[in-house]
Amino acid sequence: MKRKRVVILGATGSIGESALKVARDIPERMEIVGLAANSNAQKLAAAANKVRCESICLVDQTKIDILRKALEFEPRIFVGEEGLREIACLTNADMVLVAIVGTGGLRPALAAIEAGKDLAVASKEILVAAGEIVTHEAHENSVHVLPVDSEHNAIFQCLDGRSSEVRRIILTASGGPFRQTPAKEFIDLTPEQALKHPTWNMGPKITIDSATLFNKGLEMIEAHWLFGVEMKRVEVVIHPQSIVHSMVEFADGSTLAQLSYSDMCFPIQYAVTWPDRVPNTLPPLDFGKLRTLQFETPRYDDFPALNLARRAGESGGTLPAVMNAANEVAVAAFLDRQVGFPSIWQIVEEVMNRHTSVAHPDLDAILQADQWAREQASATIGKK
């Protein structure tokens, strides 16, 4: 069995940390050959010192001296956005794991595909903003796009190549910290409350997205592109325990589900070792302790993100990129206490309503729409 040589883009975030754990757990199957981070020079150096990878990249050029001083060996160092694209194309890499928040991972992801590297995608924004381009380029270059999100990885496992037989894809959502909070109380919710996710330990942006359900909305669009299933067949169900990571209902009415404890090491390992399953030290499920698995219908009126995402996914073109960018700005404003919790949905909807979508956009059109949406969202925040 071949050992997969992997470059991690976003090595200092929660996904990057989990990927490094997986590499330590299955060294015979996974080798880290490159690490990249945006600005956390100390953490990047610490990770590089442990794995002794041949190449590293720091996007923030002002922190290079800090990085060099903290390194205990001499890897090849790439710098800036161009460096990010270069490390994604390392000749001895088999796979690039993209775990960069936002659209910053889009250009390096496409560069990796063009260089013939399989892509493990943890950044939803890549497929949300540019799913048509990414899937087309992957097909043209005969590379695999493997999902690392726990939900899409679960669907990938359940499908096992049988997407033509699918009746429904059912994404599970924990419901976030406000699953049972009355809508009338939303206006008083604080960032501290929103950051207390009941089951997952994630970065601040994705944690707020889980609270608004925009995270699940993004995943609906991502599933549409990853598995070639129409948006109308992608659904969401609330599952507070986060044990069932997603389900697929097939044409005969049978439903397959993938279950495991809430640990990102599970989907990362499967993406790296696919199509093989490899033993590890992760804890197996104890069904005797689980007691119950609960499911409920989302509160669509109280959490508008799901309907906004469905609208963006069905419209296609540049609208998903606009929705994503406006949401990023709105979330940042909420974390900065500039707007209230319900304003996140309101800002996104206002910006979407103003946008004239471009069908079948190229990368430049997507990035222009992204920038336009950020400016529109910022202007909307200024009026609130």
C-alpha positions in Angstrom: 0.0 0.0 0.0 1.4 3.3 -1.1 2.2 6.1 1.4 0.5 9.3 0.4 2.7 12.4 0.3 0.6 15.4 1.4 0.9 19.2 1.4 -1.3 20.9 4.0 -2.6 24.5 3.1 -3.8 26.0 6.4 -1.6 23.9 8.6 -2.1 26.0 11.8 -5.9 25.8 11.9 -8.0 23.1 13.5 -8.2 21.0 10.3 -4.4 21.3 9.8 -3.8 20.2 13.4 -6.1 17.2 12.9 -4.3 16.3 9.7 -0.9 16.4 11.5 -2.4 14.0 14.1 -3.5 11.6 11.4 0.0 11.7 9.9 1.4 10.8 13.3 -1.1 8.0 13.7 -0.6 6.3 10.3 3.0 7.2 9.3 3.1 4.2 7.0 0.3 5.7 4.9 0.7 9.5 5.2 3.8 11.7 4.9 3.7 15.5 5.2 5.9 17.0 2.5 4.7 20.6 2.7 3.0 22.9 5.2 1.5 26.4 4.6 0.0 29.0 6.9 -1.2 32.6 6.5 0.5 34.4 9.4 1.1 32.2 12.4 4.9 31.9 12.0 5.6 30.4 15.4 2.9 27.7 15.1 4.0 26.9 11.5 7.6 26.5 12.6 6.6 24.3 15.5 4.7 22.0 13.2 7.5 21.9 10.6 10.1 21.1 13.3 8.0 18.0 14.3 7.4 16.6 10.8 10.7 17.9 9.1 8.9 18.5 5.9 11.0 19.6 2.9 9.0 22.8 2.1 6.9 25.4 4.0 5.1 28.5 3.0 4.1 31.6 5.0 1.8 34.0 3.2 2.5 37.0 5.5 5.9 38.2 4.3 6.3 40.5 7.3 6.7 37.4 9.6 9.4 35.6 7.6 12.2 36.5 10.1 10.1 35.1 13.0 9.7 31.9 11.0 13.3 31.5 10.2 14.4 32.0 13.8 11.9 29.5 15.1 13.0 26.7 12.6 15.3 24.0 13.8 16.2 22.9 10.3 16.4 24.4 6.8 13.4 23.6 4.7 12.7 25.3 1.4 10.6 28.4 2.2 7.9 29.8 -0.1 6.4 33.3 0.6 3.2 35.1 -0.2 0.2 34.2 -2.4 2.6 33.1 -5.2 4.4 30.9 -2.7 1.1 29.3 -1.8 0.5 28.3 -5.4 4.1 27.0 -5.7 3.9 24.8 -2.7 0.6 23.4 -3.9 2.5 22.1 -7.0 5.4 20.3 -5.3 6.6 17.7 -7.7 6.8 14.9 -5.1 3.4 15.6 -3.6 0.4 13.3 -4.3 -2.3 15.3 -2.6 -3.0 18.8 -1.4 -5.2 19.3 1.6 -6.9 22.7 1.4 -7.9 23.9 4.8 -7.8 27.7 4.2 -10.8 29.7 5.4 -12.4 31.8 2.6 -11.6 32.0 -1.0 -7.9 32.3 -0.4 -7.5 28.6 -1.2 -9.1 28.9 -4.6 -6.0 29.7 -6.8 -3.7 27.2 -5.1 -6.4 24.6 -5.3 -6.7 25.1 -9.1 -2.9 25.2 -9.4 -2.7 21.8 -7.6 -5.3 20.3 -9.9 -3.5 21.6 -13.0 -0.3 20.0 -11.6 -2.1 16.7 -11.4 -2.5 16.5 -7.6 -5.5 15.0 -5.9 -7.3 17.6 -3.8 -8.6 17.0 -0.3 -11.1 19.8 0.3 -11.8 21.1 3.8 -12.5 24.7 2.6 -16.2 24.9 1.6 -15.7 28.2 -0.2 -13.7 26.6 -3.0 -16.6 24.5 -4.2 -19.3 27.0 -3.2 -17.7 29.9 -5.2 -16.2 27.9 -8.0 -17.7 24.5 -8.0 -18.2 24.5 -11.8 -14.6 25.4 -12.5 -13.1 23.1 -9.9 -15.0 20.0 -11.0 -14.4 20.7 -14.7 -10.7 21.1 -14.2 -10.5 18.0 -12.0 -12.2 16.0 -14.7 -9.9 17.5 -17.4 -6.8 16.7 -15.4 -8.0 13.2 -14.2 -7.6 14.0 -10.5 -9.8 13.3 -7.6 -11.5 15.9 -5.4 -12.0 14.2 -2.1 -14.1 15.8 0.7 -12.8 16.3 4.1 -15.8 17.9 5.7 -17.3 15.3 8.0 -20.7 15.5 6.2 -19.4 15.2 2.6 -16.9 12.6 3.6 -19.8 10.6 5.1 -21.8 11.0 1.8 -18.7 10.0 -0.2 -18.5 6.8 1.9 -22.2 6.0 1.6 -22.3 6.6 -2.2 -19.4 4.5 -3.1 -19.6 5.6 -6.7 -23.4 5.1 -7.0 -24.6 8.7 -7.5 -26.9 7.8 -10.3 -29.1 5.8 -7.9 -29.5 8.6 -5.3 -33.0 9.9 -4.4 -31.8 12.3 -1.6 -28.7 13.4 0.1 -29.4 14.3 3.7 -26.9 16.5 5.4 -27.0 16.4 9.2 -26.6 19.6 11.3 -26.0 19.8 15.0 -28.3 22.8 15.1 -25.6 24.9 16.8 -25.8 26.6 20.2 -29.2 28.2 19.4 -31.1 25.1 18.3 -33.7 25.7 21.0 -33.4 29.4 21.4 -36.6 31.4 20.6 -36.2 33.7 17.6 -37.3 36.7 19.7 -34.1 36.3 21.7 -31.7 36.3 18.7 -31.3 40.1 18.8 -29.6 39.9 22.2 -27.2 37.0 21.4 -23.5 37.7 21.9 -20.4 36.4 20.0 -19.4 34.6 23.2 -22.7 32.6 23.2 -22.4 31.9 19.5 -18.9 30.6 19.8 -19.9 27.9 22.3 -20.6 25.0 19.8 -22.2 22.0 21.5 -20.2 19.2 19.7 -17.4 20.5 17.5 -14.2 22.5 18.3 -13.6 24.7 15.3 -12.3 28.2 14.3 -14.5 31.3 15.0 -15.8 31.8 11.5 -17.1 28.3 10.9 -18.5 28.2 14.5 -20.6 31.3 13.9 -21.6 29.7 10.5 -22.8 26.7 12.5 -24.8 29.0 14.8 -26.6 30.7 11.8 -26.8 27.4 9.8 -24.9 29.1 6.9 -22.3 26.4 7.4 -25.0 23.9 6.4 -26.2 26.1 3.6 -22.6 26.2 2.1 -22.5 22.4 2.5 -25.7 22.0 0.4 -24.0 23.8 -2.5 -20.8 21.9 -2.0 -22.7 18.6 -2.1 -24.4 19.6 -5.3 -21.0 20.0 -7.0 -19.1 17.2 -5.3 -21.7 14.5 -6.1 -23.5 15.9 -9.2 -26.9 15.9 -7.5 -29.4 18.7 -8.1 -30.0 21.1 -5.3 -33.6 20.0 -4.9 -32.4 16.6 -3.8 -30.0 17.9 -1.1 -31.8 18.2 2.2 -30.8 19.1 5.8 -31.9 17.4 9.1 -31.0 18.6 12.6 -29.1 15.9 14.6 -27.8 17.3 17.9 -25.5 14.4 18.8 -23.3 14.8 15.7 -22.8 11.0 15.5 -24.6 10.4 12.2 -22.5 12.6 9.9 -24.8 12.4 6.9 -27.1 10.0 5.0 -27.9 9.0 1.5 -31.4 7.7 0.5 -31.3 5.6 -2.7 -33.9 5.0 -5.4 -35.2 1.9 -3.7 -35.9 3.7 -0.4 -32.9 2.3 1.5 -30.9 4.8 3.4 -27.2 4.5 4.3 -25.6 6.5 7.0 -22.0 7.0 8.2 -21.5 7.2 12.0 -18.5 8.0 14.2 -17.5 10.2 17.1 -17.1 14.0 16.4 -13.4 14.0 15.4 -12.1 15.4 12.2 -9.3 12.8 12.1 -11.8 10.3 10.8 -12.7 12.0 7.5 -9.2 13.3 7.0 -7.8 9.8 7.3 -10.3 8.4 4.9 -9.6 11.1 2.3 -5.9 10.3 2.5 -6.2 6.5 2.5 -9.1 6.1 0.1 -10.1 3.6 -1.3 -8.5 1.7 1.6 -9.6 1.6 5.3 -6.6 1.6 7.7 -6.5 0.9 11.4 -5.8 3.8 13.8 -6.0 4.8 17.5 -9.3 6.7 17.2 -12.1 5.6 19.5 -14.8 3.3 18.1 -18.5 4.0 18.8 -19.9 2.5 22.0 -23.5 2.1 21.1 -24.4 1.1 24.7 -23.4 4.6 25.8 -25.1 6.5 22.9 -28.6 5.8 24.3 -30.5 7.9 21.7 -30.0 9.5 18.3 -32.3 12.5 17.8 -33.5 14.1 14.5 -35.7 17.1 13.8 -36.7 19.4 11.0 -34.7 22.7 10.7 -36.5 25.9 11.7 -36.3 27.4 8.2 -38.1 30.7 9.1 -36.0 31.4 12.1 -32.7 30.4 10.4 -33.0 31.8 6.8 -29.5 30.7 5.8 -30.7 27.4 4.4 -33.3 29.0 2.1 -30.8 31.6 1.0 -28.2 28.9 0.2 -30.8 26.9 -1.7 -31.6 30.0 -3.8 -27.9 30.7 -4.5 -27.2 27.0 -5.4 -30.2 26.8 -7.7 -29.4 30.1 -9.4 -25.7 29.2 -9.8 -23.4 31.5 -11.6 -21.7 34.1 -9.3 -24.6 34.2 -6.8 -23.0 31.5 -4.5 -19.7 33.4 -4.4 -21.7 36.6 -3.5 -23.6 34.9 -0.7 -20.3 33.4 0.7 -18.4 36.7 0.6 -21.2 38.7 2.1 -21.5 36.2 4.9 -17.8 36.4 5.7 -18.0 40.1 6.1 -21.2 39.9 8.1 -19.7 37.3 10.4 -16.6 39.4 11.0 -18.9 42.4 11.8 -20.8 40.3 14.3 -17.7 39.1 16.0 -16.5 42.7 16.1 -19.9 43.6 17.8 -20.8 46.0 14.9 -24.0 44.2 14.1 -26.4 41.8 15.9 -26.8 38.1 15.3 -29.9 38.4 13.0 -28.1 41.0 10.9 -25.9 38.3 9.5 -28.8 36.9 7.5 -30.2 40.3 6.7 -26.9 41.6 5.3 -26.4 38.5 3.1 -29.9 38.7 1.7 -29.7 42.4 0.9 -26.4 41.9 -1.0 -27.8 38.8 -2.9 -30.9 40.8 -3.9 -28.7 43.5 -5.4 -26.5 41.2 -7.4 -27.0 40.4 -11.1 -25.6 36.9 -11.5 -23.1 36.0 -14.2 -23.8 32.5 -15.6 -20.8 30.1 -16.1 -18.3 32.6 -14.7 -14.5 32.2 -15.2 -12.2 32.7 -12.2 -11.8 36.4 -12.7 -15.6 36.9 -12.7 -16.0 34.9 -9.5 -13.3 36.9 -7.8 -14.8 40.2 -9.0 -18.2 39.1 -7.7 -16.5 38.1 -4.4 -14.9 41.6 -4.1 -18.2 43.4 -5.1 -20.1 41.5 -2.4 -17.6 42.4 0.3 -17.8 46.0 -0.6 -21.6 45.9 -0.7 -21.8 44.1 2.7 -19.4 46.5 4.3 -21.5 49.4 3.0 -24.7 47.8 4.4 -23.0 47.3 7.8 -22.1 51.0 7.8 -25.8 51.9 7.5 -26.9 49.7 10.4 
